[in-house]
């Protein structure tokens, strides 16, 4: 994959690329939106921990098909309040870690999820040869 951040487009606001080129023949994995709910059904109160749980769940899904966060091409995330933006970004940056190629990313502020305690939802598209 190749990160796309042309120099004639404004700099990204964070650690992401403006686009991702996925090579022909790549195997794709799309996760469902993951909420900040642990296997035991518990839901952390704060947005940062919910985002961490979202990414932990995503990592387990990717691991199930032999992938890691290094194969993530795009991240789509949803938060219920602007104040959760920095907490989500911190968890996202921890998830993608130190990589040569940053994924593309979208973040939306939404009015809510299925339960009022949910603050963050994250889905990814991953690709590998």
C-alpha positions in Angstrom: 0.0 0.0 0.0 1.1 3.6 -0.5 0.1 6.6 1.5 -1.2 9.5 -0.6 -0.5 13.0 0.8 0.4 15.2 -2.2 2.3 18.4 -1.5 -0.3 20.4 -3.3 -3.0 19.5 -0.6 -3.0 21.0 2.9 -1.1 19.0 5.6 -3.2 16.4 7.4 -4.5 17.5 10.9 -2.9 14.5 12.6 -1.1 11.2 11.9 -2.9 10.1 8.8 -2.6 10.2 5.1 -5.1 11.9 2.7 -5.5 8.6 0.9 -4.3 5.1 0.6 -3.5 3.3 -2.7 -4.3 -0.4 -2.3 -2.5 -2.6 -4.9 -4.4 -4.8 -7.3 -4.9 -8.3 -6.0 -4.7 -7.3 -2.3 -6.9 -9.3 0.1 -9.3 -6.9 1.9 -10.8 -7.1 5.3 -13.5 -4.6 6.4 -14.5 -4.6 10.1 -17.9 -3.7 11.4 -18.0 -0.7 13.6 -16.5 -1.6 17.0 -17.9 0.0 20.2 -16.1 0.4 23.4 -17.5 -2.7 25.0 -15.3 -5.4 26.5 -16.0 -9.2 26.1 -17.5 -9.3 29.6 -20.0 -6.6 28.5 -18.5 -3.8 30.6 -18.3 -0.3 29.0 -15.6 2.1 30.2 -16.9 5.5 31.1 -14.3 7.7 29.4 -13.8 8.2 25.7 -10.1 7.3 25.6 -10.6 3.9 27.2 -13.6 3.2 25.0 -11.4 4.0 21.9 -8.7 1.8 23.2 -11.2 -1.1 23.6 -12.5 -0.4 20.1 -8.9 -0.8 18.7 -8.2 -3.8 20.9 -11.3 -5.5 19.3 -10.2 -4.5 15.9 -6.7 -5.9 16.5 -8.3 -9.2 17.5 -10.4 -9.3 14.3 -7.4 -8.5 12.2 -5.3 -11.1 14.0 -8.0 -13.7 13.2 -7.1 -13.4 9.5 -3.3 -12.9 10.0 -3.2 -9.1 9.8 -2.1 -6.4 12.2 -2.5 -2.6 12.4 0.3 -2.3 9.9 -2.2 -3.5 7.2 -4.8 -0.9 8.0 -5.6 1.2 4.9 -8.4 3.3 6.3 -9.9 4.1 9.7 -13.4 5.5 10.1 -14.4 6.7 13.5 -17.4 8.3 15.1 -17.5 10.2 18.4 -20.6 11.7 20.1 -18.9 15.0 21.2 -16.1 17.2 20.0 -14.5 17.0 23.4 -13.8 13.3 22.7 -11.7 14.1 19.6 -8.3 14.3 21.4 -8.9 11.1 23.4 -9.9 9.2 20.3 -6.8 10.6 18.4 -4.5 9.4 21.2 -5.9 5.9 21.1 -5.7 5.9 17.3 -2.1 7.0 17.3 -1.2 4.3 19.8 -3.0 1.7 17.6 -1.1 2.6 14.4 2.1 2.9 16.3 5.4 3.8 14.6 4.8 3.0 10.9 6.3 4.2 7.7 2.9 4.4 6.0 0.0 6.1 7.7 -3.6 5.0 6.9 -6.2 7.4 5.6 -8.7 8.4 8.2 -12.2 9.9 8.7 -13.7 11.2 12.0 -17.3 12.2 12.3 -19.2 13.7 15.2 -22.6 11.9 15.6 -25.6 12.3 17.8 -25.3 8.9 19.5 -25.2 5.2 19.3 -27.4 2.3 20.4 -26.7 2.9 24.1 -26.2 6.4 25.5 -23.0 5.3 27.3 -21.2 4.7 24.1 -18.9 7.6 23.1 -16.8 6.1 20.3 -17.1 3.7 17.4 -14.3 2.7 15.0 -14.1 0.6 11.9 -11.2 -0.2 9.6 -10.4 -1.4 6.1 -7.2 -3.5 6.0 -5.4 -4.9 3.0 -2.5 -7.4 2.5 -1.0 -9.3 -0.4 
